C-alpha cells in the first residue's frame, strides 16, 4: 500500500516541509543549500524533506529547482 504525503508550510520560518507516510524518527541530511532529506537512520528510507528559505528559491512560478532525488508516485 502507498504512503500519504503530508505538506506544511511555516510562513514565519519560511520552511516547506514534506513528510512521506507516518511520522518516524529521522536524521536530516543537507543535499544542497537549504534542501534537507530526512532519512530513517535504521532503514535508510527517505521519510521526507524540508526546504528552508522557500520564498528565496521559488519567488516566481517560473523558478525551477532540481534535486538528485528519484521517486515513485502512484494514485490509489
Chimera marker file (.cmm) of the C-alpha trace (Angstrom):
<marker_set name="trace">
<marker id="1" x="0.000" y="0.000" z="0.000" r="1" g="1" b="0" radius="0.5"/>
<marker id="2" x="1.199" y="3.517" z="-0.741" r="1" g="1" b="0" radius="0.5"/>
<marker id="3" x="2.092" y="6.201" z="1.745" r="1" g="1" b="0" radius="0.5"/>
<marker id="4" x="0.399" y="9.537" z="2.181" r="1" g="1" b="0" radius="0.5"/>
<marker id="5" x="2.358" y="12.697" z="1.567" r="1" g="1" b="0" radius="0.5"/>
<marker id="6" x="1.861" y="15.446" z="4.135" r="1" g="1" b="0" radius="0.5"/>
<marker id="7" x="2.850" y="19.019" z="3.354" r="1" g="1" b="0" radius="0.5"/>
<marker id="8" x="3.070" y="22.016" z="5.634" r="1" g="1" b="0" radius="0.5"/>
<marker id="9" x="4.459" y="25.498" z="5.280" r="1" g="1" b="0" radius="0.5"/>
<marker id="10" x="5.696" y="27.698" z="8.120" r="1" g="1" b="0" radius="0.5"/>
<marker id="11" x="5.278" y="31.261" z="6.850" r="1" g="1" b="0" radius="0.5"/>
<marker id="12" x="7.212" y="32.848" z="9.720" r="1" g="1" b="0" radius="0.5"/>
<marker id="13" x="10.174" y="30.470" z="9.368" r="1" g="1" b="0" radius="0.5"/>
<marker id="14" x="9.756" y="30.251" z="5.552" r="1" g="1" b="0" radius="0.5"/>
<marker id="15" x="10.090" y="26.449" z="5.599" r="1" g="1" b="0" radius="0.5"/>
<marker id="16" x="8.245" y="23.957" z="3.395" r="1" g="1" b="0" radius="0.5"/>
<marker id="17" x="8.097" y="20.528" z="4.983" r="1" g="1" b="0" radius="0.5"/>
<marker id="18" x="7.001" y="17.364" z="3.198" r="1" g="1" b="0" radius="0.5"/>
<marker id="19" x="6.620" y="14.065" z="5.043" r="1" g="1" b="0" radius="0.5"/>
<marker id="20" x="6.122" y="10.662" z="3.444" r="1" g="1" b="0" radius="0.5"/>
<marker id="21" x="3.982" y="8.235" z="5.410" r="1" g="1" b="0" radius="0.5"/>
<marker id="22" x="3.508" y="8.182" z="9.167" r="1" g="1" b="0" radius="0.5"/>
<marker id="23" x="5.925" y="10.235" z="11.290" r="1" g="1" b="0" radius="0.5"/>
<marker id="24" x="9.183" y="8.410" z="12.043" r="1" g="1" b="0" radius="0.5"/>
<marker id="25" x="12.460" y="9.208" z="13.730" r="1" g="1" b="0" radius="0.5"/>
<marker id="26" x="14.788" y="10.713" z="11.180" r="1" g="1" b="0" radius="0.5"/>
<marker id="27" x="18.151" y="12.329" z="10.649" r="1" g="1" b="0" radius="0.5"/>
<marker id="28" x="18.317" y="15.355" z="8.347" r="1" g="1" b="0" radius="0.5"/>
<marker id="29" x="20.972" y="15.414" z="5.643" r="1" g="1" b="0" radius="0.5"/>
<marker id="30" x="21.633" y="18.549" z="3.624" r="1" g="1" b="0" radius="0.5"/>
<marker id="31" x="21.774" y="17.597" z="-0.061" r="1" g="1" b="0" radius="0.5"/>
<marker id="32" x="22.060" y="21.159" z="-1.338" r="1" g="1" b="0" radius="0.5"/>
<marker id="33" x="21.924" y="24.628" z="0.222" r="1" g="1" b="0" radius="0.5"/>
<marker id="34" x="18.621" y="24.865" z="2.154" r="1" g="1" b="0" radius="0.5"/>
<marker id="35" x="17.400" y="21.412" z="0.969" r="1" g="1" b="0" radius="0.5"/>
<marker id="36" x="17.342" y="18.632" z="3.551" r="1" g="1" b="0" radius="0.5"/>
<marker id="37" x="16.341" y="14.985" z="3.194" r="1" g="1" b="0" radius="0.5"/>
<marker id="38" x="15.010" y="13.298" z="6.310" r="1" g="1" b="0" radius="0.5"/>
<marker id="39" x="16.215" y="9.712" z="6.469" r="1" g="1" b="0" radius="0.5"/>
<marker id="40" x="15.219" y="6.933" z="8.882" r="1" g="1" b="0" radius="0.5"/>
<marker id="41" x="18.601" y="6.011" z="10.425" r="1" g="1" b="0" radius="0.5"/>
<marker id="42" x="17.601" y="2.367" z="10.958" r="1" g="1" b="0" radius="0.5"/>
<marker id="43" x="16.450" y="1.619" z="7.403" r="1" g="1" b="0" radius="0.5"/>
<marker id="44" x="17.966" y="4.391" z="5.270" r="1" g="1" b="0" radius="0.5"/>
<marker id="45" x="14.462" y="5.110" z="3.970" r="1" g="1" b="0" radius="0.5"/>
<marker id="46" x="13.705" y="8.714" z="2.971" r="1" g="1" b="0" radius="0.5"/>
<marker id="47" x="10.766" y="9.819" z="5.134" r="1" g="1" b="0" radius="0.5"/>
<marker id="48" x="10.547" y="13.432" z="3.995" r="1" g="1" b="0" radius="0.5"/>
<marker id="49" x="12.323" y="16.595" z="3.074" r="1" g="1" b="0" radius="0.5"/>
<marker id="50" x="12.424" y="20.247" z="4.023" r="1" g="1" b="0" radius="0.5"/>
<marker id="51" x="13.174" y="23.374" z="2.041" r="1" g="1" b="0" radius="0.5"/>
<marker id="52" x="14.469" y="26.301" z="4.076" r="1" g="1" b="0" radius="0.5"/>
<marker id="53" x="14.123" y="29.849" z="2.703" r="1" g="1" b="0" radius="0.5"/>
<marker id="54" x="11.378" y="28.570" z="0.418" r="1" g="1" b="0" radius="0.5"/>
<marker id="55" x="10.417" y="32.006" z="-0.938" r="1" g="1" b="0" radius="0.5"/>
<marker id="56" x="14.037" y="32.721" z="-1.861" r="1" g="1" b="0" radius="0.5"/>
<marker id="57" x="14.134" y="29.646" z="-4.087" r="1" g="1" b="0" radius="0.5"/>
<marker id="58" x="10.647" y="29.955" z="-5.584" r="1" g="1" b="0" radius="0.5"/>
<marker id="59" x="9.823" y="33.660" z="-5.883" r="1" g="1" b="0" radius="0.5"/>
<marker id="60" x="8.367" y="33.218" z="-9.338" r="1" g="1" b="0" radius="0.5"/>
<marker id="61" x="6.239" y="30.429" z="-10.819" r="1" g="1" b="0" radius="0.5"/>
<marker id="62" x="8.948" y="30.058" z="-13.495" r="1" g="1" b="0" radius="0.5"/>
<marker id="63" x="11.626" y="29.255" z="-10.900" r="1" g="1" b="0" radius="0.5"/>
<marker id="64" x="12.658" y="25.609" z="-11.126" r="1" g="1" b="0" radius="0.5"/>
<marker id="65" x="14.926" y="23.736" z="-8.740" r="1" g="1" b="0" radius="0.5"/>
<marker id="66" x="16.031" y="20.171" z="-9.309" r="1" g="1" b="0" radius="0.5"/>
<marker id="67" x="17.414" y="17.772" z="-6.734" r="1" g="1" b="0" radius="0.5"/>
<marker id="68" x="19.274" y="14.477" z="-7.126" r="1" g="1" b="0" radius="0.5"/>
<marker id="69" x="16.257" y="12.503" z="-5.858" r="1" g="1" b="0" radius="0.5"/>
<marker id="70" x="14.333" y="9.727" z="-7.595" r="1" g="1" b="0" radius="0.5"/>
<marker id="71" x="10.797" y="8.860" z="-6.519" r="1" g="1" b="0" radius="0.5"/>
<marker id="72" x="7.863" y="6.674" z="-7.486" r="1" g="1" b="0" radius="0.5"/>
<marker id="73" x="4.386" y="8.093" z="-7.130" r="1" g="1" b="0" radius="0.5"/>
<marker id="74" x="1.016" y="6.448" z="-7.691" r="1" g="1" b="0" radius="0.5"/>
<marker id="75" x="-2.604" y="7.377" z="-7.145" r="1" g="1" b="0" radius="0.5"/>
<marker id="76" x="-4.523" y="4.827" z="-5.135" r="1" g="1" b="0" radius="0.5"/>
<link id1="1" id2="2" r="1" g="1" b="0" radius="0.2"/>
<link id1="2" id2="3" r="1" g="1" b="0" radius="0.2"/>
<link id1="3" id2="4" r="1" g="1" b="0" radius="0.2"/>
<link id1="4" id2="5" r="1" g="1" b="0" radius="0.2"/>
<link id1="5" id2="6" r="1" g="1" b="0" radius="0.2"/>
<link id1="6" id2="7" r="1" g="1" b="0" radius="0.2"/>
<link id1="7" id2="8" r="1" g="1" b="0" radius="0.2"/>
<link id1="8" id2="9" r="1" g="1" b="0" radius="0.2"/>
<link id1="9" id2="10" r="1" g="1" b="0" radius="0.2"/>
<link id1="10" id2="11" r="1" g="1" b="0" radius="0.2"/>
<link id1="11" id2="12" r="1" g="1" b="0" radius="0.2"/>
<link id1="12" id2="13" r="1" g="1" b="0" radius="0.2"/>
<link id1="13" id2="14" r="1" g="1" b="0" radius="0.2"/>
<link id1="14" id2="15" r="1" g="1" b="0" radius="0.2"/>
<link id1="15" id2="16" r="1" g="1" b="0" radius="0.2"/>
<link id1="16" id2="17" r="1" g="1" b="0" radius="0.2"/>
<link id1="17" id2="18" r="1" g="1" b="0" radius="0.2"/>
<link id1="18" id2="19" r="1" g="1" b="0" radius="0.2"/>
<link id1="19" id2="20" r="1" g="1" b="0" radius="0.2"/>
<link id1="20" id2="21" r="1" g="1" b="0" radius="0.2"/>
<link id1="21" id2="22" r="1" g="1" b="0" radius="0.2"/>
<link id1="22" id2="23" r="1" g="1" b="0" radius="0.2"/>
<link id1="23" id2="24" r="1" g="1" b="0" radius="0.2"/>
<link id1="24" id2="25" r="1" g="1" b="0" radius="0.2"/>
<link id1="25" id2="26" r="1" g="1" b="0" radius="0.2"/>
<link id1="26" id2="27" r="1" g="1" b="0" radius="0.2"/>
<link id1="27" id2="28" r="1" g="1" b="0" radius="0.2"/>
<link id1="28" id2="29" r="1" g="1" b="0" radius="0.2"/>
<link id1="29" id2="30" r="1" g="1" b="0" radius="0.2"/>
<link id1="30" id2="31" r="1" g="1" b="0" radius="0.2"/>
<link id1="31" id2="32" r="1" g="1" b="0" radius="0.2"/>
<link id1="32" id2="33" r="1" g="1" b="0" radius="0.2"/>
<link id1="33" id2="34" r="1" g="1" b="0" radius="0.2"/>
<link id1="34" id2="35" r="1" g="1" b="0" radius="0.2"/>
<link id1="35" id2="36" r="1" g="1" b="0" radius="0.2"/>
<link id1="36" id2="37" r="1" g="1" b="0" radius="0.2"/>
<link id1="37" id2="38" r="1" g="1" b="0" radius="0.2"/>
<link id1="38" id2="39" r="1" g="1" b="0" radius="0.2"/>
<link id1="39" id2="40" r="1" g="1" b="0" radius="0.2"/>
<link id1="40" id2="41" r="1" g="1" b="0" radius="0.2"/>
<link id1="41" id2="42" r="1" g="1" b="0" radius="0.2"/>
<link id1="42" id2="43" r="1" g="1" b="0" radius="0.2"/>
<link id1="43" id2="44" r="1" g="1" b="0" radius="0.2"/>
<link id1="44" id2="45" r="1" g="1" b="0" radius="0.2"/>
<link id1="45" id2="46" r="1" g="1" b="0" radius="0.2"/>
<link id1="46" id2="47" r="1" g="1" b="0" radius="0.2"/>
<link id1="47" id2="48" r="1" g="1" b="0" radius="0.2"/>
<link id1="48" id2="49" r="1" g="1" b="0" radius="0.2"/>
<link id1="49" id2="50" r="1" g="1" b="0" radius="0.2"/>
<link id1="50" id2="51" r="1" g="1" b="0" radius="0.2"/>
<link id1="51" id2="52" r="1" g="1" b="0" radius="0.2"/>
<link id1="52" id2="53" r="1" g="1" b="0" radius="0.2"/>
<link id1="53" id2="54" r="1" g="1" b="0" radius="0.2"/>
<link id1="54" id2="55" r="1" g="1" b="0" radius="0.2"/>
<link id1="55" id2="56" r="1" g="1" b="0" radius="0.2"/>
<link id1="56" id2="57" r="1" g="1" b="0" radius="0.2"/>
<link id1="57" id2="58" r="1" g="1" b="0" radius="0.2"/>
<link id1="58" id2="59" r="1" g="1" b="0" radius="0.2"/>
<link id1="59" id2="60" r="1" g="1" b="0" radius="0.2"/>
<link id1="60" id2="61" r="1" g="1" b="0" radius="0.2"/>
<link id1="61" id2="62" r="1" g="1" b="0" radius="0.2"/>
<link id1="62" id2="63" r="1" g="1" b="0" radius="0.2"/>
<link id1="63" id2="64" r="1" g="1" b="0" radius="0.2"/>
<link id1="64" id2="65" r="1" g="1" b="0" radius="0.2"/>
<link id1="65" id2="66" r="1" g="1" b="0" radius="0.2"/>
<link id1="66" id2="67" r="1" g="1" b="0" radius="0.2"/>
<link id1="67" id2="68" r="1" g="1" b="0" radius="0.2"/>
<link id1="68" id2="69" r="1" g="1" b="0" radius="0.2"/>
<link id1="69" id2="70" r="1" g="1" b="0" radius="0.2"/>
<link id1="70" id2="71" r="1" g="1" b="0" radius="0.2"/>
<link id1="71" id2="72" r="1" g="1" b="0" radius="0.2"/>
<link id1="72" id2="73" r="1" g="1" b="0" radius="0.2"/>
<link id1="73" id2="74" r="1" g="1" b="0" radius="0.2"/>
<link id1="74" id2="75" r="1" g="1" b="0" radius="0.2"/>
<link id1="75" id2="76" r="1" g="1" b="0" radius="0.2"/>
</marker_set>
